[in-house]
Amino acid sequence: MSCGTGRKDPVPRDIQAAPPPAIPQVALEPAADPAAVARGQALIDRFECVRCHDLPGREPAPLEKHCVRCHQDILAGQFPAPAETLREWQGHITHLTDVPALRGLDRFRRAWLAGWLHAPHDLRPGLDSTMPRLALGTAKAADLAAALIPDAELAAPPTGELARGRALFGDKSCALCHRFSGAPNIAPSARLPVPLDDAQLQRGLAQAPDLRFTRERMRPAALVAWLLDPPRHKPGTPMPKIPLDEADARALAAYLTDVPLDPLPAPKPVQRLPILERRVTWAEVEAKIFKRTCWHCHSDPDYARGDGGPGNSGGYGFTPRRLDLASYTGISSGSVGDDGKRRSVFAPLPDGTPRIVAHMLARHAEVEGAAPELRGMPLGLTPVPLADIQLVDTWIAQGRPQ
């Protein structure tokens, strides 16, 4: 409004500095090569995608191998275990309680998905777990992406008005669920565009992706269609249908893909804490670290009520490492290396860091956005706190006392 002075309100700085809206100059992706699709379908089985994700045309993994459904059943009190045991487990479960279903993936760029599968980063800040770094080279990642997104990309629609999209971003309360890293801070409206119950809102907060990656992740035509009616393209999505017309959707898409973004911060170096002077025993590191998370993937099958996990029996495309972290005897027996021989998980690497400590520190580096040579542990989950890693480091330095 002009307040009668003949002057217009100042244009927001982020809009003022932006170049004129334009259709992104991205080559349209053709349909995937049928041979690549076939190879990718085999990789879906090899990497056991259904242990976490619902996937059209695929039977879900059995309960003892389904990481997410197992946790959901425990929290709902439906898991086949004594009530007292369920109550104990319910107090410990924080990871892998919700993951996105692999439906409606044709809205994504195949090349983006291939790159992300090869080197995943934190895409959904509301989830406390991330896509793990699997043993996927670039060729296998491309084949897997071809199987998940075989269709060709449609032509991009006409671009929308960036300034209008910025206003809609606030008016439609997009920031209520979504983070938009590097973009100007726009507070959500006090009034929700659609009613949401608490369960819907919590799922939305958990699964909402960081919108920073929209411009490289989404096909432009699919982005506009998605904004108009998300449940139509992905039944069961936490993203509700927001009241938008075609021009609104194109304007909002233009804002998501064209607004200038600040660069991502550089990964922070991970600090290895010094060895403690006090005595640390197996009982302490077992209770605080190995029996809290590690045993889920590294334990005896009978103890785990499953297959022993990918770190012991193999899974998710990994060969069996035969590493049992649920007992002193098991951890002392070490793991199986690439040469098929047993090796100590306490042996120092070239920089002097014990192997098991280095894997836990590598998970911190992954969360920071780095891609260390070693695969971070726990796989795809919240890192072990540095103070707890310090306990393991100290216990090893003290000769691993019982």
C-alpha positions in Angstrom: 0.0 0.0 0.0 1.1 3.6 -0.7 -0.2 5.5 2.4 -1.3 8.3 0.0 2.3 9.4 -0.8 2.4 7.9 -4.2 5.3 5.7 -3.2 5.2 1.9 -3.2 6.4 -0.2 -0.4 10.1 -1.1 -0.8 10.8 -4.4 -2.7 12.3 -7.1 -0.3 16.0 -7.3 -0.7 16.1 -10.9 -1.7 13.6 -10.3 -4.5 15.3 -7.0 -5.5 18.6 -8.8 -5.9 17.2 -11.8 -7.8 17.7 -12.1 -11.6 14.5 -12.0 -13.7 12.6 -15.3 -13.3 13.4 -17.8 -16.0 12.8 -21.5 -16.8 15.8 -23.4 -15.4 18.0 -24.5 -18.3 18.1 -28.2 -17.5 18.1 -30.9 -20.2 15.0 -33.0 -20.0 15.8 -36.6 -18.9 14.7 -39.3 -21.4 13.2 -42.6 -20.3 15.7 -44.8 -18.5 17.5 -47.5 -20.4 15.5 -50.8 -19.9 18.7 -52.7 -19.1 19.6 -50.2 -16.4 16.1 -50.5 -15.0 16.4 -54.3 -14.9 19.8 -54.1 -13.1 18.3 -51.6 -10.7 15.3 -53.8 -9.8 17.8 -56.5 -8.8 19.7 -54.0 -6.7 16.5 -53.1 -4.8 16.5 -56.7 -3.6 20.2 -56.8 -3.0 20.2 -53.6 -0.9 17.0 -54.6 0.9 15.2 -51.3 0.4 12.0 -52.8 1.8 13.6 -53.2 5.3 12.8 -49.5 5.8 10.6 -48.2 2.9 7.3 -49.1 1.4 7.8 -49.7 -2.3 5.0 -50.3 -4.9 5.0 -53.8 -6.2 7.2 -55.1 -3.4 6.3 -57.1 -0.4 7.5 -55.5 2.8 10.3 -57.3 4.7 9.2 -59.7 7.5 8.8 -58.0 10.9 12.1 -59.4 12.3 13.9 -57.6 9.4 11.7 -54.5 9.0 13.6 -51.8 11.0 10.8 -49.2 10.9 7.7 -51.4 11.3 9.3 -53.2 14.2 9.8 -49.9 16.0 6.3 -48.7 15.1 4.7 -51.9 16.4 6.7 -51.7 19.7 5.6 -48.1 20.2 2.0 -49.0 19.4 2.1 -52.0 21.9 1.5 -54.4 19.1 4.9 -56.2 18.9 4.8 -59.9 20.1 6.6 -59.5 23.4 5.7 -59.4 27.1 4.0 -56.2 28.2 6.9 -55.4 30.7 9.5 -55.9 27.9 7.5 -53.6 25.6 7.3 -50.9 28.2 11.1 -51.0 28.6 11.7 -50.9 24.8 9.2 -48.1 24.3 11.4 -45.9 26.6 14.5 -46.5 24.5 13.2 -46.2 20.9 14.0 -42.8 19.2 15.3 -43.9 15.8 13.6 -45.1 12.7 10.0 -44.5 13.7 9.0 -42.9 10.4 10.5 -42.8 6.9 9.1 -41.7 3.5 7.4 -44.3 1.3 9.0 -44.7 -2.1 5.9 -43.7 -4.1 5.5 -40.9 -6.7 9.3 -40.7 -7.3 8.8 -39.6 -10.9 8.7 -36.0 -9.6 12.4 -36.2 -9.0 15.3 -35.9 -11.4 16.9 -39.3 -12.0 20.4 -37.8 -12.1 19.9 -36.1 -8.7 18.7 -39.3 -7.1 21.6 -41.3 -8.5 24.1 -38.7 -7.0 22.2 -38.6 -3.7 22.1 -42.4 -3.4 25.9 -42.5 -4.0 26.6 -39.8 -1.5 23.5 -39.1 0.7 23.2 -36.0 2.8 20.7 -34.9 5.4 17.6 -34.1 3.4 14.9 -34.2 6.1 16.0 -32.2 9.2 13.0 -33.3 11.2 14.0 -37.0 11.1 16.8 -38.1 13.5 18.0 -40.7 10.9 19.3 -40.2 7.4 19.7 -42.3 4.3 22.8 -44.5 5.1 25.9 -44.6 2.9 25.5 -47.9 1.3 28.2 -49.8 -0.7 27.0 -48.1 -3.9 29.4 -47.0 -6.6 28.2 -44.5 -9.2 27.2 -47.2 -11.7 25.0 -49.0 -9.2 23.5 -45.8 -7.9 22.6 -44.8 -11.5 21.0 -48.2 -12.1 19.0 -48.0 -8.8 17.8 -44.6 -9.7 16.7 -45.8 -13.2 14.6 -48.6 -11.5 13.0 -46.1 -9.1 12.4 -43.3 -11.8 12.2 -45.0 -15.2 9.9 -42.4 -16.8 11.0 -39.5 -19.0 10.8 -35.9 -17.8 8.1 -33.7 -19.1 8.7 -30.2 -20.4 8.8 -27.4 -17.8 5.8 -25.1 -17.5 5.9 -21.4 -17.9 7.7 -19.7 -15.0 5.8 -17.8 -12.4 6.3 -14.5 -10.6 9.0 -14.7 -8.0 7.7 -11.9 -5.8 4.3 -13.5 -5.7 5.9 -16.8 -4.8 7.7 -15.2 -1.9 4.4 -13.8 -0.5 2.7 -17.2 -0.9 5.5 -18.9 1.0 4.6 -16.9 4.0 0.9 -16.8 3.5 0.6 -20.6 3.1 2.8 -21.2 6.1 5.4 -23.3 4.2 8.0 -22.6 6.9 5.8 -24.3 9.6 7.1 -27.7 8.4 9.9 -26.9 6.0 13.4 -25.6 6.5 14.7 -23.5 3.6 18.5 -23.3 4.3 20.2 -20.2 2.9 16.9 -18.5 1.9 15.6 -15.4 3.7 13.7 -16.1 6.8 9.9 -15.9 6.2 7.7 -16.5 9.2 4.7 -18.7 8.7 1.2 -17.1 8.8 -0.7 -17.3 12.1 -3.5 -19.0 10.2 -3.0 -22.4 8.7 -4.2 -22.8 5.0 -5.7 -26.2 5.9 -6.7 -27.8 9.2 -4.2 -30.4 10.5 -4.6 -32.6 13.5 -1.6 -33.2 15.8 -0.6 -36.5 14.2 -0.6 -35.0 10.7 1.4 -32.0 11.9 4.0 -34.3 13.6 4.4 -36.4 10.5 4.7 -33.3 8.4 7.4 -31.9 10.7 9.3 -35.2 10.6 9.3 -35.8 6.8 9.4 -32.3 5.4 12.5 -31.9 3.3 14.8 -28.9 3.4 13.6 -26.8 0.4 17.1 -25.8 -0.4 17.5 -28.9 -2.5 14.3 -28.4 -4.5 16.0 -26.8 -7.5 18.3 -29.8 -8.1 15.9 -32.5 -6.8 12.6 -31.8 -8.5 11.6 -31.8 -12.1 10.1 -28.3 -12.8 6.9 -29.6 -14.4 6.4 -32.1 -11.6 7.1 -29.5 -8.9 4.1 -27.4 -10.1 1.9 -30.4 -10.3 3.0 -31.5 -6.8 2.3 -28.2 -5.3 -1.2 -28.2 -6.7 -2.1 -31.7 -5.2 0.5 -33.7 -3.3 -1.8 -36.6 -2.2 -2.8 -37.2 -5.9 0.9 -37.9 -6.8 1.8 -39.7 -3.6 -1.1 -41.2 -1.6 -0.4 -41.1 2.1 2.1 -38.2 1.9 2.1 -35.9 5.0 2.1 -33.0 2.6 -1.5 -31.7 2.5 -3.3 -30.2 -0.5 -2.9 -26.4 0.0 -5.4 -24.1 -1.8 -3.4 -22.9 -4.8 -4.4 -22.2 -8.4 -2.1 -22.8 -11.4 -0.5 -19.3 -11.3 0.0 -19.6 -7.5 1.8 -23.0 -8.0 4.0 -21.6 -10.7 4.9 -18.6 -8.6 5.7 -20.7 -5.6 7.8 -23.0 -7.7 9.7 -20.0 -9.1 10.5 -18.8 -5.6 11.7 -22.3 -4.5 13.9 -22.7 -7.5 15.2 -19.1 -8.2 15.5 -17.2 -5.0 19.2 -16.5 -4.2 20.6 -18.8 -1.5 23.5 -18.3 0.9 26.2 -21.0 0.5 26.1 -24.0 2.9 28.6 -23.7 5.7 31.8 -25.7 5.4 31.9 -29.0 7.4 33.3 -28.5 10.8 36.3 -30.7 11.8 35.4 -33.5 14.2 37.2 -33.3 17.5 38.6 -36.4 19.1 38.5 -35.9 22.8 41.5 -36.7 25.0 41.9 -39.9 26.9 40.3 -39.7 30.4 42.4 -40.1 33.6 39.7 -42.0 35.4 39.2 -45.8 35.0 36.6 -46.9 32.4 35.2 -50.5 32.5 33.4 -52.7 30.0 30.2 -52.4 32.1 30.2 -48.6 31.5 30.8 -48.7 27.8 28.4 -51.6 27.4 25.6 -49.8 29.1 26.1 -46.3 27.6 27.1 -47.2 24.0 27.1 -50.8 22.8 23.8 -51.9 24.4 22.1 -48.6 23.6 22.3 -48.7 19.8 25.2 -50.8 18.4 23.8 -54.2 19.2 20.8 -53.7 16.8 23.1 -54.3 13.8 26.0 -56.2 15.6 24.8 -59.0 17.7 24.0 -62.7 18.0 20.8 -63.5 16.1 19.1 -65.1 19.1 20.0 -62.1 21.2 18.7 -59.6 18.6 15.5 -61.6 17.9 16.3 -61.3 14.2 19.1 -62.1 11.9 21.9 -60.5 13.9 21.9 -57.3 11.8 23.8 -56.2 8.7 27.0 -55.6 10.8 27.1 -59.3 11.9 25.1 -61.5 9.5 25.2 -59.1 6.5 22.4 -57.1 4.9 21.7 -53.8 3.1 24.2 -55.0 0.5 27.0 -55.4 3.0 28.9 -58.7 3.4 28.8 -60.3 6.9 31.4 -58.7 9.1 30.7 -61.1 12.0 31.0 -58.3 14.5 29.1 -58.9 17.8 29.0 -55.8 20.0 26.5 -57.2 22.5 29.1 -59.0 24.7 32.7 -58.6 25.8 33.6 -61.9 24.1 32.0 -60.8 20.9 33.7 -57.4 20.6 37.0 -59.0 21.6 36.7 -61.4 18.6 36.8 -58.5 16.2 35.3 -58.5 12.7 36.0 -60.0 9.3 37.9 -57.7 6.9 37.7 -57.5 3.1 40.2 -60.3 2.9 37.9 -62.6 4.8 40.3 -62.8 7.8 39.5 -61.8 11.4 40.8 -58.4 12.5 40.7 -56.5 15.8 38.4 -53.5 16.0 40.7 -52.0 18.6 43.8 -51.9 16.3 44.9 -48.4 15.5 44.6 -47.0 12.0 47.6 -45.1 10.5 46.7 -41.9 12.4 46.6 -43.9 15.7 42.8 -43.9 16.1 41.3 -47.3 17.0 39.2 -48.6 14.2 35.9 -48.8 16.1 36.5 -45.2 17.4 37.3 -44.0 13.9 34.0 -45.3 12.6 32.0 -43.5 15.3 33.9 -40.3 14.6 33.2 -40.7 10.9 29.5 -40.5 11.6 30.0 -37.0 13.0 31.8 -36.1 9.9 29.0 -37.4 7.7 26.4 -35.3 9.6 28.6 -32.3 9.0 28.4 -32.9 5.3 31.7 -34.6 4.7 32.3 -38.0 3.1 35.0 -39.7 5.1 36.8 -42.8 3.7 35.4 -44.9 6.6 31.6 -45.5 6.8 30.2 -43.7 9.8 28.6 -45.7 12.6 25.8 -46.1 13.7 24.7 -46.4 10.1 22.4 -43.5 9.2 21.5 -42.8 12.8 22.3 -40.0 15.3 26.0 -40.0 16.1 27.3 -41.4 19.3 28.0 -38.3 21.5 31.7 -37.3 21.5 31.8 -37.8 25.3 30.6 -41.4 24.9 33.1 -42.0 22.1 35.8 -40.7 24.5 34.7 -43.4 27.0 35.3 -46.1 24.4 38.6 -44.5 23.4 39.7 -44.4 27.1 38.6 -48.0 27.7 40.6 -49.3 24.8 43.7 -47.2 25.9 43.4 -48.7 29.4 43.6 -52.3 28.0 39.8 -52.9 27.8 39.2 -53.8 31.5 36.2 -55.8 32.4 
